[in-house]
Amino acid sequence: MTQRKRRYSCRLNLPLLALLAFWGSALPPVAAGSEPVRIMATWGGDEEAGFREVLDAFTGNTGIRYEYDGSRNIDILLKTRVYGGSPPDVAILPQFGAIVELVRQRAILPLSGERPDPILTWDELARNYDRAFIDLGTIDGAFYALPVKANSKSVCWYRPPSFRALGIEPPRTWQELQAIAEAHLRRGKAPFAIGGADGWPLTDWFENIYVRVAGPAMYRKLFLTHEVKWTDATVVEAMRRLGDVVWPEAKLAGGAEGTLSTGFIDAFNAVLRPRPAAGIYCGGGFMSAFAEQNFPALQGQQDYAFFEFPSIDPRWGRPVVVGGDFAVVFNDRPAVRRLIGFLAGKEASTIWASAERGAVVSPNRNVPLAVYRPFKRLEAQQLIGAGGLVFDGSDLAPSAVGRDAMVTALQAFVEEPERVREYLRALEGAAARSY
């Protein structure tokens, strides 16, 4: 098969005056003509426009200029800058595995930790973020990665009228999901559309299944630390559950071949178009933007909606798999501290969540839900109210595992599920070489 690669508490007892020096009205002024803060991220287009609204507000508040460098090839570009000794002041990264590597290389600075002059205090983090998001950014006991943007990958899109026609309700359990699949098959329709050509929709399916089979602790041991091998019985069980979705291939819009030649947007469109080719698309909450763009005549909540990815083992409930972006710091100077403090606060997060273009779901719990568009509001409620939260596994893992070997194994599984143990051995070999 042709390989298809993915696109890309503790509390510090600081003196009050020190806190004011960093965060209060006593913040030292930064000369408007001083060196700008250099920021690197992946965003262009609408995403960049939304982020620039935040940065422009920062400049308006402080007089501090910024330089923004957006690149989809941020991994390569950032490595070049780091090795060349000229990293940006701040980078915003979507792949947590890359952040862990930067920590191991001592290339980035802790934002909070056992130091007398933290860039962010634990108290400030606790005021703005739920414990789950603080834990996401914490590595080896220090907080390195500030979550600035998040999206749920634990939602499934469907057409409410089609469910009503079948006499079914959105599922809450895996058994109910399988019953819905059978109901679609009896009507001659594929239950699922998956954009397998892009790879990451398949990894999202596996991640949601695995955390519901094995729980969040085992999930982190599989993806983040590799204490759990890819040949473990829990992985085999998760793949068996994924087999419930992709086999027989009549369950997939276009069958196995069509799934592996279809991108994620076209797969989503297959559920919403006038003559749907499938009943359900499981993917990110951000897909609402594509619904609005590609099907403007459809009404959200009425013509299309989402349900939360169903539970499998009642012990784990319905954890949320999160994708997102984290700000990390390479250079410690007053202007950089001011920017990180701004990004961590309510004002910046609210501006971004309500941006005219490129609005995001913020991990900051103080953003008023009223500023969000309807689907983003539901997504924000899901993220902030999550009982369990784990980060996208393919982004936790090293690139050779999460972006290459995992995608290759899952695409091969769609074509020939009976060879699953062979694929898992190959995946374990890539993991053993990468951690």
N, C-alpha and C positions, 0 to 999 in steps of 0.2 A: 504494500500500500504506500502511496506517496505520502511522505511526511508533511503535515501542515503545521506550521508554527503559529503560535499566537502573536497577534499584534502587540502590536504592542499591547499604716499611716503613722508614714512617720511625719512628725511636725517639727519644723526647725524653729528653735526659740531665738529668733532674731530680734535685736532691739528695735523699738518702734521707729527711731530715727533712720535706721538703715532701710526699713520698709518704705518710709516716705521718700527716701533718696531715690529709690527705684521706681515707685509706683504712684506716689501721691503728687500733690501740687508742687512739692519741692523738687520734682525731677529736674536735674540740671539741664539748662538749655543747650540745644545743639545748633550750632551756627547753620543758617540756611545755606551758606556757601560751602559747607564742609563736604567731605566725600560722600556720595550717595550710597545708599544701601543697595547692594547687588543681590538680585533675587533670580533664582532659576527654577522653572517648573515645566511641566509638559504641555501647558495649555496654549491653544490658539483659538481663533474664531470667537464664538459666544462665550466659551469658557474663560478665555483671556479677558473678554470685555467685562464679565462679572467680577473677576479678580481685580481688574484695574479700578473698578468703582471703589473697592476697599482700599487699594493703595493710594488712590487720589484723595480719599477722605483722610488717610494717615498723613499725607503731605499737607493737606489743608489744616489739620489739627496741630501739626508739629513744625512745619516748615522744612522737614527733612525730605530731600529728594530721593528718588529710587531709580534704579535701572532694572528693567525686566528682560529676561532672556528665556523665551519659550521654545522648547524643542521636544519633539516626539522621541528623539534618540537621546534622551537625557542620561540614560545609563552610560553610554559610551562617552558623551560629552563631559559628564561630571567626572568620570574616572580620569579622563585626560587632564582636566583642570586640577584635580587633586594631586595626581602624580607630578604635574608640572609646577606645583606649589602655588597655584593661583585659583583656589576654589572660590565660589561665590560666598557672600556673607550668609545667605540663607538659601537652602534648597527645599522644595516641596516635592516629596516623592510618593508614588503610589505603591511601590514594592517594599514591603517591610523587611524582606530578606536582605535587600541592599542596605537598609539602615543598620541592621545587625552587623553586616560586614564593615560598615564605616565605624561603628562602635569598636569592633575588634581591632581595627587599624588605628584607633584613637584619632580619627580624622575629624570627628564632630564632638561638640561639647555637651555635657549634661546640662539640662535646663533647670532641674531640681535634683537635689541629692545632699549628701552630707558635706556641704561646703558653706562657708560663712557668707557668701555673696551670690545666692542663686539668681539666675535670670528670671525664674518663676518660683514662687513659694508653693509648698504643698497646700497651704491654706487657700491660696488663690485658685489653684487647680480644683480643689474640692468645692469651691463656690461655683465654679462654672461647668464642671464635668462630673458625670456619674463615675463611680468607682471602676466600672468596666472599661471606660475610655481611658482613664488614667492608667489602668493596668496594661492596656494595649501599648501605651507609649513608654512603659517602664522596662528597662533591660538591666539585668544584674543589680537591681535595687535602686537605680537612678533613672530619672525621667529624661529621656532624650528626644522623644518624638511627639510634637504637639499635633493632635488631630484637628485639622481645619475644615475638613469636608468628609462627608460619609454618605454611603448609600447602602440600602438593604439589598442583599442578593438572595433573600429568602422569601420571595413573593412569586406567585403564579398568576398570570393574566388569563382571562377568559371572557366569554360573551354571556352576560346574565340571561338574555333571551333564549340562547341555545340551551343553557342549563334548565331553564323553566320548561322548555319544550320536551326535555328528557325526564322531567319530574325529579330533578336532583338538586341538591344543595351543595355549596362549596365544602370540600372535605376538611376534616380536622385530623384524621388519622390516615396512615398509609393504606389500611384496608379499605377505607372509604374512597381514597384516590384510585385504587385498583378497580373498585366497583364502578366508578365513573368511567374509567378506561374501557371496561367491558360494555358499558351502556353505549359509548360512542361506537365501538366496533360493531355492535348489533345493528346500528343505524348505517353502517358502511362508511364511517368516518374515522380517520386516524385520531386517536386522542391527543397525541403530543407532536409539537413542532420544536426541533432543536437545531440551532445554527452550528452544526458540527464543523463546518469548514473553518470557522474562527477558533475552534479549540476550546476557548475559555468557557463557553456555555456548558460544555461537557464537564469541565473541572468544577463549575459551580454546582451542577447536579450531584457530583460525587461528594463534594464538601458538605452539602446540606444533608445528604444521606448519612455520611460517616459520623458527623457530630451527633446525629440522632440515634445512631447505632451504638457508638462507643463513648459518647460524652465529651465535654469540652477538654478535660485534662488529657485524655488519650489523643484527641485531635491535635493539641499543641505538641505532644510528644511525637506524633507522626510527622507533622509539617515543620515545626520550628526546631526541635532538637534531635530528631531522628532516633529517639529512644524506642520508638515502635517501628518495626520493619514493615515494608510494603507487602511482605509475605505473611504477616500476622493474620490470625483467624478473624479479627475484627474487620480487616480490610477485605478479606474474602467475602465476609457476610455483606459488607456494604456493596461490593460488586454484584453479589447475587441480587440485592435489592435494585441496583441499577439495571440489571437484566430484566426485572419486571417491567421496566419502562421501554427498553429498546428491543425486546424480543417477546413474541415474534415481530418481525420488522413491519408487519401491518399496523403496529401501534405508532409508527413514525410517519409523518407526512413525507412522502417521497421515498419511503423505505430507507434502508441503510445507505444506499448510494446517494439518494437525494439529500439525506441528512448531512452527509460528508461533503457535499458540493454546495451547500446553502449557507450563506452568512447569517449572522444573528438578526439583522434587521429584516431580511426577507423571511426568516422563520417567524418572527413576530408578526409581520404583515400577513402571513398565511392564516393566522387566527382571526384577524380583524377585517380582511377583505370581504366583499359582498358574498362571495361563495367560498366560505372558509374551507381550508384544506385540513385543519386540525382544530381541536377544541381547547387546548391548553398550551401556553408558553410559559415556562418557568425561567425567570431571569430577574434582572435588576429593577428596582423601583424607578430608575431613571428612564425606563422604556416609555413612560408616559409622554415624554417629549416627542418621541417618534410617532406615537399615536396622534398627538395634536398636529404634527407636521404632515403626516401621510394620509390621515383620515379626518380632515377638519369638520366634516359633516356629522361625525359621530359624537355623541355626548358622553363624557366621562361619567362613571358610576351607573349610567343607564345602559349604554351600548357596550361598554367594556369596563372591567374592574379587576381588582386582584384579590386573592386570598393568601394567607400566610402558608408557607410550605408546611405540610402536615407533619404530625409527630409520628415516630416509629416505636421507640421504647418509651413508655410512660415515665420512666425515671428521669429522662432528660427533657421532656416537654418539647417546646419548639424554640430552640436556640436560634439566634439570628447570625447569619454569616454576613460580615460587613466588608465592603470595599471602601477605600477612602484614600486620603492623601494626608501626609504628615510633614510638618515643617521641622527642619533640623538646622542647627547653627554651626558654622565653621569658624567664625571670627567673633570674638567678644569685644564689643565697643558700645558706647552709649546709644548711638543711633540704632544699632541692631537690637539692643535690649528694648528700646522704645517700640520697635516694630513688633517684636515677639509679644510684648505686653499688650499691644493693641490687638493683634490677631487672637490672643487668648480671651479677650473680653467680649462683652455683650454687644457693644456698638458695631465692631467690625463684623461679627457673626450675623447680626441682624441686617446690615447693609448687603451682605453677600446672599443671605437667604431671600431677600426681597429685590434682588437686582433685576433691572429691566431685561437684560440678556444674561444668560449663564447663571441663573439662580441655583443655589445648591441647598442640600440638607445639611444643617450644621450639627456637629456633635455637642455644641454648647447648649446646655439645658435651659439657659435663661433667655433664649430667643423666643419671642412670643409666637405661639402656634398660628395666630391670626395673620402673620405676615406671609405665610406659605400659600402657594396655590394648592388646590384640594388634594391631589395625589401626593404631593410632597409633604403636606400636613400629615396624612396618614402614615407615610413612611417615617417621618420624624417621630411620631407617636410610637411606632413600632420599635425604632432604634432606642429611644430614651427609656421606654418602658420594658425593654427586653430583660427577661429573667436570666438569660445566658447569652453571651456575645463573644464571637470568635472572629478573627480576621481572615480574609480570603486566603485559603491554604496555599494556593499556587503562588501567591505573592509573599507568603511567609517563607516558603522554601527557596533554596538557591535556584537561580534561573535555569541551570541545567536539568533540574528536577521539575520545578513548577511550570516552566514555560516550554520545555522541550520534551523530556521523557514522559511526563504525566499526560501531556496532550497526545503524544504518539500512542501511548498505551490505550487511552480511552477511545481514540478514533479507531484503533485496531479492534477494540472490544465491540464496537458498534457493528463492524463487519463480521467478526467471527467470535461471538461470546464464549464458545466452548474452549477457547485457548487462553482463558483468563489467567491461569496460573503461570503460563509462559510469559505473558505480558507483565505480571507482577514481579517475576524474577528479574526481568530486564529492568524494570523500574527500580527495584531494590539495588541492582548493580550500579545504576546511575546515582542513586542516593548515597551509597557507600563511598563513591568516589568524590562526592560533592560536599559533605558535611565535615 
